[in-house]
Amino acid sequence: MNVLVLTDFSSTSTHILKYAGTLLHDRDVNFTLLHVQLPCSAFDCRGECKELINPKFDKNIETITPYLDEKHNIEPLFVEGQYIDSIRETVDSHNIDLIILGNSHTRQPSNASELDMKTFDIITKIKCHVLLVSGHSEIKLPKNFVLPTDFSISVDHKLFSIIRDLYAVEQNKLSILSLREVDKISDMQLLTQQRINRIVSNLNMQNINADFTQIESKKAFDSCIVFARNLSIFNRIFSSSPNTVQKICNKHLPILFLHG
């Protein structure tokens, strides 16, 4: 499994490294620690930027090493270029299966008010599964997941394969949270709902179907799964208006965005 961890060497990045190491401690993983910055333009740095970055990478590797074992390989990567383009190129060149990143919660104009613009662009513009981890996410192996959906997009087994790669699914519960806008379910939505139930059953996860009113507390969940193409649900999760899915998926809950 090839995992790309984005780092800016901040305290949030340090927290994300600890979370990634805890989550993947018993998995066969090639970690790429990526730092992207714009090319130097004001002067010729003659490679000094890379020399300044290397000690910071060493500190990142020192942070994550206690959580890893002989199954893991770590490669630091410093890239000068445009942010999204550089990440997309790295995903392609390193055959990345999952991107792990943080969110500063810096409010910038976007379709998702609780996401900073860079995070929003990575999730929506790069075709790769993304695990979003807040700097305040609890570092533990998740057991209880929630999947909010309106069953409006088609899904298949391949879309869910990353879940088995990441988690000991046989020990986990998945609550499929129905967020349909209307009471009547269409034939397409019904087929999607049935397909999701079959896939979850094949994963050997405990499947719980519920609607918004049946969820007692967001404290019941320690991770959230979202279909990245399900934009209506995406926007409801990160909407700033009251009575949204934030009651279930608060901004500090790790969220796995599935692409496919």
N, C-alpha and C positions, 0 to 999 in steps of 0.2 A: 504494500500500500504506500503510495506516494503522497505526502502531506506537505502543503505549503503553509508556513506560519509567517504572517506579516509582522514585522517589528519596526518600531520607531525608537526603541530603547527606552521607552517611558516606563513608569511604574505599572501602567495597564498592560504593556507588553510582557513585563515580568510575570504578572498574574496569569496572563494567557498561556505562557510557557509552562507554568506549573499546572494549569488546568489540562493542557494538551498532554503533558507527561503522565499525569494521573489517569486520564481517560484511556491513553494508548500504551500503558506500561507493559501490557502482555501481548501486544500485537506486533507483527512484522512490519516495521515502518521505516521508510526513508524520509527524514525530515529535511526540508529546505527552509532555512531562515532567510527571508528576503527583506532587504531594505532598499527602497527606491527613493532617489532624489533627482531633482532636475539637474541637467548638465551645468557645470560651471560656465558662466558667460562673462562675468565681470573681469576675470583674469585667468591666466593659465596656471592651474594649481599643480601641474606636473605630477599628478597621481597622489598629491597630499591628502585628498579627501579619503581615498581608500585606506591610507595609513592611519588616519584618525578614526575610521570606522572599525578597523580590525579589533582593537581592544574592547570596543562595545560588543562586538560579536562574541568575543571570548567570554565576556561577562554573561551574555545570554546563554551560551552553551554551559557555563558553570551553573547557571540557575536550573536548567532542565535536566542536567546529567543525573542528579540523585533519583530522578523518577524513571530513569530508563534502564535498559539491560542490554545484553549482547545481541538482541534482535533488532536493535535500532542503529541507524546511521544518520549522522547530522552533517549537513553542508551549508555553510554560510554563503550568501550570495548578495553582492552589492551591485546594483544596477543604476546607471545614470540614464534617465529618459523620462518620457511621459508616464504618469502613474498607472492609468488603466491599461495602456498599451503594453507597458513593461510587465505587468502582472499577467496579462493575457498571453504574451509571448512565453513567459516562464511556465505557465500552465501547460502550454503546448509542448515546449521543448523538454520538460521534465515529466511529462505524462502524469500530471497531478490529478489525484482522485478527490482531494478535499482541500479547501482553503480554510484556515482558522484565522480569525481576525477579531479585533476589538472594536468598540464603538465609543467615541468620545462624548456622544450625546450633545455635541455642539449643534445648536439649531441653525440650519441653513435652509433656504427655500428649496423644497423638493416635494415629491408626492407623499413622503413619509416623514412627518415632522419630528419624530423621535430618533431619526437616523441622520448622522452627518452625511454630507454629500458624497464623500469618497466611499463610505461604507455602502450607501444606497447604490452607487454606480457599480461597485464590485458585485453585489448581490444580483442586480438586474441586468448587467451588461456582459458578464463573463459566464460562459456556460460550464459551470463546475459547481459541485455541491459546496456549500458554505456553512461553516459553523461559526455563529456570532456569539462571542463571549464578552460579557460586560466585565469591567474592572472590579465589579462587586459580586460577580457570580460566585456561588459557593463551590469550592473545590471538592468535588466528590463524584463518585460514579452514579449517574442518574439511574433511577429505578422506575419512576412514574412519569410517563410522557403524555402530552396532550397534542392532538392533531386537529386544529380547527379547519374546517372546510365547508364549502357549500356544494361540493360534488359537481362543480361546473366544468372541470377539465378532466380529460382522459388520463388514466394512470396504467402502469404495467409493473411487472415484477422487477424489471431492471431498475426502475426508479427507486425502489426500496432496498436495493442490494447494499448500499452504503450503510444502512442501519445495522445489518448483520456484521459488517466489517468493523463497526465501531463499538457495538454494545453486546453484552452477554444477554441476548434477547430473551432467552428462556426464563430469566428471572424478572422480566420487566412487564409492566402494565402499560397499555396504550389506550387512552380515552379518545375516541373519535368524536369530536365535538361538532355537531351539526349547526351550521350558521346560515341556513337557507333564508332568503329574504321573504319567501311566501310559504304557507303551510303545505300547499300541494307540491309534491315532488314530481318532476318530469320523468319520462321513461329513461332519458339519458342519465339523469342524476341517479335514478334508481340503479341502473347498470353499474355506474361508477361506485356507488355505495357498496353494492354486492361484491364488486371486484376488490375494493379495498379490504373488505372483511375477509375475503378468501386469502389475499396476500398476507395479511396480518396473521391469520390462522396458520399459514404455511411457515411463517417466521417463528411460530411457537410462542408468540407474545400473547398475554392475556388481553383480550379485546373487550373494551367497554364502550358501548354506543350511548351517547347522551346528547341532550341539547343544552342551550345556555342556562336555562332555569334549573337544570338538574345538577349543575356544578356548584358544590357548596363553597369552595374556597380555592383560590389560586395557590394557596400553600400546599395543596394536595399534590402539586406537580413540581418536578425539579428539572424538566427540560421540555422544550416545545419543538414540534416538527411542522414545517410549512412547505407547501408546494410553491416554489418560486414563481411559477407561471400563473398562479391563482391570485391575480392582482387585486381583486376585490377584497379578498381576505388579507392579503399583504397590507393594503392601505388601512383596513380596519384595525389591524394589530397596532400599527404605528400612528394611528390618528390621535390628535390631541383632544378630540371631543369626548365628553363623558359617555358612559354606558357603552364602551367598546370592548374589544377582546383583551384590552390591557388588564381587565379584571382577572383574566386567566393567564395571559402571557405578559407579565410585567417586564419592564425594560432590563431587569437584572437576570432574567431567566435565560440560560443558554438556548439558542434557537438554531436548529438545523434546517437550512433551506435546501430542498431537493430540486435539482435541475434535471430535465429530461423530457 
